[in-house]
Amino acid sequence: METDLQNIVILTGAGISAESGIDTFRAEGGLWEQHRIEDVATPEGFARNPDLVLNFYDMRRAAVQEKLPNPAHEALAQLNHAWSNKPNHNLLIVTQNVDDLHERAGAAHVHHMHGELLSALCCACEHRTRWTGTMIERPSCPNCGEQALRPDVVWFGEMPYDMERIYAALRNADLFVSIGTSGAVYPAAGFVRDAKELGVPTIELNLERSEGSRWFDETRIGPASKLVPQWVQELLSP
């Protein structure tokens, strides 16, 4: 593997957490199949039926806390730790996932572009706070006291968080890696083309070819729990 890599941007999607038992959008029999996205993952759906939305995310939040990181999360945490000990080396994990499995595996530099299930956002004062319980009973915001909490997740029609940070990291990257993503959800699906235009080498690790596979320099097919540890080992080998 290249030994002159310094700056790496890694995008992770639902595929990396699926092996931990977290449903993807398309999982048969999962929570997403039981509800229309328009009803539970849009601002309009929340305004129309807040009880449905809050109950849906309360269930997801409880389910996520029962799951454990898998070898793919652990391998990226290992890489994160190794990279942080190298002078002038930077690694950013950009995840589309709203679970906290990267952090629980030990990764420190994680950007949740679609928000986090274990965070609450106050619609009144925009304060964010870690949240592990339920919201269905309309608890008060610990900052302003208003009963205006919502899940701190990015719904369809809303802007992903801190996109400029991601694009800045891509501009300085020596390698862009996509793991477990469908290549169907923008703007994340466009990162590989942005990297390509910048001359950044790209690699895809996925259970199957994504919709954007043709843009990658290299694609490896297989479960993340096997591919990611293998790739990290290659990267860290002398």
C-alpha beads as a LAMMPS data file, in Angstrom:
LAMMPS data file: protein, C-alpha beads

238 atoms
237 bonds

1 atom types
1 bond types

-500.0 500.0 xlo xhi
-500.0 500.0 ylo yhi
-500.0 500.0 zlo zhi

Masses

1 110.0

Atoms # bond

1 1 1 0.000 0.000 0.000
2 1 1 1.119 3.582 -0.550
3 1 1 3.337 4.792 2.263
4 1 1 3.143 8.502 1.433
5 1 1 -0.542 8.904 2.310
6 1 1 -1.169 11.627 4.843
7 1 1 -4.757 12.812 4.521
8 1 1 -7.578 10.276 4.223
9 1 1 -11.313 10.864 3.997
10 1 1 -13.528 7.835 4.665
11 1 1 -17.251 7.815 3.927
12 1 1 -19.313 5.141 5.655
13 1 1 -22.924 4.181 5.004
14 1 1 -25.570 1.805 6.270
15 1 1 -23.639 -1.243 5.021
16 1 1 -20.967 -0.905 7.693
17 1 1 -23.542 -1.073 10.499
18 1 1 -25.813 -3.666 8.913
19 1 1 -23.560 -6.446 10.215
20 1 1 -24.158 -5.115 13.720
21 1 1 -27.870 -5.669 13.204
22 1 1 -28.935 -2.121 12.360
23 1 1 -31.543 -1.969 9.613
24 1 1 -30.737 -0.242 6.348
25 1 1 -33.363 1.733 4.438
26 1 1 -34.121 -1.302 2.316
27 1 1 -34.077 -3.990 5.004
28 1 1 -37.020 -6.345 4.678
29 1 1 -39.187 -6.335 7.763
30 1 1 -37.252 -3.439 9.313
31 1 1 -38.598 -0.221 10.763
32 1 1 -38.203 1.604 7.474
33 1 1 -40.389 -0.904 5.652
34 1 1 -43.192 -0.314 8.140
35 1 1 -43.405 3.429 7.496
36 1 1 -43.306 5.765 4.527
37 1 1 -40.189 7.917 4.506
38 1 1 -42.432 10.940 3.912
39 1 1 -44.167 10.243 7.231
40 1 1 -41.178 9.699 9.525
41 1 1 -38.170 11.352 7.880
42 1 1 -39.320 14.769 6.678
43 1 1 -40.083 18.076 8.449
44 1 1 -43.574 17.896 6.962
45 1 1 -44.139 14.470 8.456
46 1 1 -43.061 15.731 11.880
47 1 1 -45.397 18.722 11.640
48 1 1 -48.271 16.492 10.539
49 1 1 -47.889 13.723 13.128
50 1 1 -45.192 14.395 15.742
51 1 1 -46.238 11.422 17.893
52 1 1 -45.605 9.003 15.021
53 1 1 -42.180 10.514 14.322
54 1 1 -41.072 10.700 17.948
55 1 1 -42.176 7.124 18.613
56 1 1 -40.366 5.925 15.490
57 1 1 -37.082 7.506 16.586
58 1 1 -37.558 6.429 20.192
59 1 1 -37.675 2.841 18.920
60 1 1 -34.624 3.353 16.716
61 1 1 -32.703 4.997 19.565
62 1 1 -33.455 2.120 21.923
63 1 1 -32.516 -0.464 19.283
64 1 1 -29.188 1.177 18.447
65 1 1 -28.079 1.171 22.069
66 1 1 -28.446 -2.617 22.130
67 1 1 -26.079 -3.101 19.170
68 1 1 -22.307 -3.486 19.249
69 1 1 -19.540 -2.343 16.894
70 1 1 -18.331 -4.971 14.455
71 1 1 -14.802 -5.641 13.117
72 1 1 -15.212 -2.961 10.430
73 1 1 -15.874 -0.254 13.024
74 1 1 -13.015 -1.559 15.145
75 1 1 -10.581 -1.575 12.225
76 1 1 -11.386 2.052 11.357
77 1 1 -10.919 3.000 15.004
78 1 1 -7.516 1.283 14.896
79 1 1 -6.612 3.250 11.773
80 1 1 -7.888 6.463 13.356
81 1 1 -5.678 5.893 16.395
82 1 1 -2.611 5.015 14.304
83 1 1 -3.085 8.056 12.054
84 1 1 -3.470 10.426 14.999
85 1 1 -0.004 9.389 16.198
86 1 1 1.637 10.323 12.891
87 1 1 2.830 13.934 12.504
88 1 1 0.966 15.906 9.828
89 1 1 -1.446 13.030 9.171
90 1 1 -5.196 13.577 9.152
91 1 1 -8.074 11.131 8.917
92 1 1 -11.746 12.082 8.843
93 1 1 -14.553 9.531 9.030
94 1 1 -17.661 11.025 7.450
95 1 1 -20.654 8.840 8.193
96 1 1 -24.168 8.868 6.819
97 1 1 -25.182 6.723 9.779
98 1 1 -26.927 8.120 12.828
99 1 1 -25.675 5.392 15.178
100 1 1 -22.677 5.804 17.482
101 1 1 -20.869 2.560 16.631
102 1 1 -17.782 4.319 15.250
103 1 1 -17.345 6.167 18.526
104 1 1 -18.025 3.124 20.661
105 1 1 -15.369 1.253 18.696
106 1 1 -12.904 3.990 19.647
107 1 1 -12.821 6.339 16.644
108 1 1 -12.305 9.980 17.546
109 1 1 -12.582 11.924 14.291
110 1 1 -16.140 11.189 13.167
111 1 1 -18.445 13.630 11.401
112 1 1 -22.134 12.671 11.360
113 1 1 -23.371 14.449 8.259
114 1 1 -26.929 13.199 8.858
115 1 1 -26.968 13.805 12.613
116 1 1 -27.080 11.391 15.530
117 1 1 -29.824 9.338 17.142
118 1 1 -28.282 9.859 20.573
119 1 1 -28.640 13.616 20.313
120 1 1 -31.629 15.907 20.741
121 1 1 -32.099 19.227 18.960
122 1 1 -34.273 21.940 20.462
123 1 1 -36.500 23.620 17.878
124 1 1 -36.770 26.682 20.133
125 1 1 -33.147 27.492 20.976
126 1 1 -31.250 25.087 18.637
127 1 1 -29.331 23.657 21.582
128 1 1 -28.015 20.114 21.166
129 1 1 -27.675 17.656 24.005
130 1 1 -26.826 13.968 24.259
131 1 1 -30.048 11.984 24.502
132 1 1 -30.466 8.300 25.279
133 1 1 -34.077 8.205 26.440
134 1 1 -37.450 8.839 24.823
135 1 1 -39.059 12.003 23.482
136 1 1 -42.662 10.848 23.103
137 1 1 -43.631 12.465 26.436
138 1 1 -42.271 15.842 25.291
139 1 1 -39.421 16.363 27.797
140 1 1 -38.143 19.902 28.316
141 1 1 -34.983 21.219 26.690
142 1 1 -32.236 21.264 29.356
143 1 1 -31.051 24.605 27.980
144 1 1 -34.187 26.746 27.575
145 1 1 -36.888 24.676 29.251
146 1 1 -39.199 24.572 26.226
147 1 1 -40.895 21.312 25.270
148 1 1 -39.502 21.578 21.760
149 1 1 -37.092 18.666 21.351
150 1 1 -36.792 16.692 18.123
151 1 1 -34.371 13.990 16.985
152 1 1 -31.079 15.563 15.936
153 1 1 -31.141 13.850 12.569
154 1 1 -31.163 15.325 9.087
155 1 1 -34.446 14.596 7.382
156 1 1 -35.121 14.556 3.657
157 1 1 -35.337 18.128 2.475
158 1 1 -32.861 19.372 5.109
159 1 1 -29.196 20.246 4.582
160 1 1 -26.589 17.753 5.875
161 1 1 -24.406 19.099 8.652
162 1 1 -21.207 21.088 8.066
163 1 1 -20.688 20.265 4.397
164 1 1 -17.876 22.791 4.067
165 1 1 -15.773 20.769 6.514
166 1 1 -16.204 17.688 4.321
167 1 1 -15.323 19.488 1.095
168 1 1 -12.285 21.067 2.746
169 1 1 -11.087 17.618 3.803
170 1 1 -11.643 16.276 0.278
171 1 1 -9.609 19.131 -1.220
172 1 1 -6.666 18.139 0.976
173 1 1 -7.113 14.371 0.703
174 1 1 -4.590 11.876 -0.630
175 1 1 -7.202 9.108 -0.637
176 1 1 -10.999 8.863 -0.558
177 1 1 -12.570 5.617 0.649
178 1 1 -16.266 4.713 0.530
179 1 1 -17.511 1.865 2.720
180 1 1 -20.960 0.300 2.714
181 1 1 -22.792 2.977 0.753
182 1 1 -25.427 2.587 -1.946
183 1 1 -24.245 5.587 -3.952
184 1 1 -27.864 6.697 -4.234
185 1 1 -28.189 9.433 -1.598
186 1 1 -26.811 12.876 -2.369
187 1 1 -24.737 14.837 -1.606
188 1 1 -22.664 11.928 -0.232
189 1 1 -23.060 10.001 -3.496
190 1 1 -21.261 12.820 -5.279
191 1 1 -18.138 12.780 -3.101
192 1 1 -16.378 10.255 -5.340
193 1 1 -16.814 12.499 -8.376
194 1 1 -15.611 15.497 -6.394
195 1 1 -12.528 13.496 -5.409
196 1 1 -12.038 12.370 -8.998
197 1 1 -12.095 15.946 -10.259
198 1 1 -9.514 16.857 -7.630
199 1 1 -7.231 14.002 -8.722
200 1 1 -7.671 12.131 -5.434
201 1 1 -7.344 8.312 -5.649
202 1 1 -10.553 6.510 -4.680
203 1 1 -11.488 3.061 -3.436
204 1 1 -14.845 1.449 -2.717
205 1 1 -15.406 -1.349 -0.188
206 1 1 -18.950 -2.639 -0.499
207 1 1 -21.149 -5.710 -0.364
208 1 1 -22.054 -5.044 -4.000
209 1 1 -21.228 -2.441 -6.592
210 1 1 -22.806 0.895 -5.755
211 1 1 -24.584 3.157 -8.203
212 1 1 -21.368 5.174 -8.455
213 1 1 -18.912 2.272 -8.798
214 1 1 -17.754 3.409 -12.238
215 1 1 -16.223 6.510 -10.679
216 1 1 -13.932 4.607 -8.307
217 1 1 -10.362 3.652 -9.175
218 1 1 -10.791 0.383 -7.281
219 1 1 -13.772 -1.581 -6.000
220 1 1 -13.588 -4.493 -3.581
221 1 1 -16.704 -6.586 -3.076
222 1 1 -17.555 -8.369 0.161
223 1 1 -18.817 -7.820 3.724
224 1 1 -17.396 -4.783 5.492
225 1 1 -16.404 -6.874 8.510
226 1 1 -13.875 -8.680 6.298
227 1 1 -12.891 -6.056 3.718
228 1 1 -12.244 -3.172 6.095
229 1 1 -9.871 -4.998 8.486
230 1 1 -7.971 -6.373 5.475
231 1 1 -7.621 -2.932 3.914
232 1 1 -6.568 -1.324 7.212
233 1 1 -3.956 -4.026 7.736
234 1 1 -2.562 -3.347 4.258
235 1 1 -2.426 0.357 5.007
236 1 1 -0.668 -0.085 8.338
237 1 1 1.775 -2.757 7.170
238 1 1 5.393 -1.592 6.712

Bonds

1 1 1 2
2 1 2 3
3 1 3 4
4 1 4 5
5 1 5 6
6 1 6 7
7 1 7 8
8 1 8 9
9 1 9 10
10 1 10 11
11 1 11 12
12 1 12 13
13 1 13 14
14 1 14 15
15 1 15 16
16 1 16 17
17 1 17 18
18 1 18 19
19 1 19 20
20 1 20 21
21 1 21 22
22 1 22 23
23 1 23 24
24 1 24 25
25 1 25 26
26 1 26 27
27 1 27 28
28 1 28 29
29 1 29 30
30 1 30 31
31 1 31 32
32 1 32 33
33 1 33 34
34 1 34 35
35 1 35 36
36 1 36 37
37 1 37 38
38 1 38 39
39 1 39 40
40 1 40 41
41 1 41 42
42 1 42 43
43 1 43 44
44 1 44 45
45 1 45 46
46 1 46 47
47 1 47 48
48 1 48 49
49 1 49 50
50 1 50 51
51 1 51 52
52 1 52 53
53 1 53 54
54 1 54 55
55 1 55 56
56 1 56 57
57 1 57 58
58 1 58 59
59 1 59 60
60 1 60 61
61 1 61 62
62 1 62 63
63 1 63 64
64 1 64 65
65 1 65 66
66 1 66 67
67 1 67 68
68 1 68 69
69 1 69 70
70 1 70 71
71 1 71 72
72 1 72 73
73 1 73 74
74 1 74 75
75 1 75 76
76 1 76 77
77 1 77 78
78 1 78 79
79 1 79 80
80 1 80 81
81 1 81 82
82 1 82 83
83 1 83 84
84 1 84 85
85 1 85 86
86 1 86 87
87 1 87 88
88 1 88 89
89 1 89 90
90 1 90 91
91 1 91 92
92 1 92 93
93 1 93 94
94 1 94 95
95 1 95 96
96 1 96 97
97 1 97 98
98 1 98 99
99 1 99 100
100 1 100 101
101 1 101 102
102 1 102 103
103 1 103 104
104 1 104 105
105 1 105 106
106 1 106 107
107 1 107 108
108 1 108 109
109 1 109 110
110 1 110 111
111 1 111 112
112 1 112 113
113 1 113 114
114 1 114 115
115 1 115 116
116 1 116 117
117 1 117 118
118 1 118 119
119 1 119 120
120 1 120 121
121 1 121 122
122 1 122 123
123 1 123 124
124 1 124 125
125 1 125 126
126 1 126 127
127 1 127 128
128 1 128 129
129 1 129 130
130 1 130 131
131 1 131 132
132 1 132 133
133 1 133 134
134 1 134 135
135 1 135 136
136 1 136 137
137 1 137 138
138 1 138 139
139 1 139 140
140 1 140 141
141 1 141 142
142 1 142 143
143 1 143 144
144 1 144 145
145 1 145 146
146 1 146 147
147 1 147 148
148 1 148 149
149 1 149 150
150 1 150 151
151 1 151 152
152 1 152 153
153 1 153 154
154 1 154 155
155 1 155 156
156 1 156 157
157 1 157 158
158 1 158 159
159 1 159 160
160 1 160 161
161 1 161 162
162 1 162 163
163 1 163 164
164 1 164 165
165 1 165 166
166 1 166 167
167 1 167 168
168 1 168 169
169 1 169 170
170 1 170 171
171 1 171 172
172 1 172 173
173 1 173 174
174 1 174 175
175 1 175 176
176 1 176 177
177 1 177 178
178 1 178 179
179 1 179 180
180 1 180 181
181 1 181 182
182 1 182 183
183 1 183 184
184 1 184 185
185 1 185 186
186 1 186 187
187 1 187 188
188 1 188 189
189 1 189 190
190 1 190 191
191 1 191 192
192 1 192 193
193 1 193 194
194 1 194 195
195 1 195 196
196 1 196 197
197 1 197 198
198 1 198 199
199 1 199 200
200 1 200 201
201 1 201 202
202 1 202 203
203 1 203 204
204 1 204 205
205 1 205 206
206 1 206 207
207 1 207 208
208 1 208 209
209 1 209 210
210 1 210 211
211 1 211 212
212 1 212 213
213 1 213 214
214 1 214 215
215 1 215 216
216 1 216 217
217 1 217 218
218 1 218 219
219 1 219 220
220 1 220 221
221 1 221 222
222 1 222 223
223 1 223 224
224 1 224 225
225 1 225 226
226 1 226 227
227 1 227 228
228 1 228 229
229 1 229 230
230 1 230 231
231 1 231 232
232 1 232 233
233 1 233 234
234 1 234 235
235 1 235 236
236 1 236 237
237 1 237 238
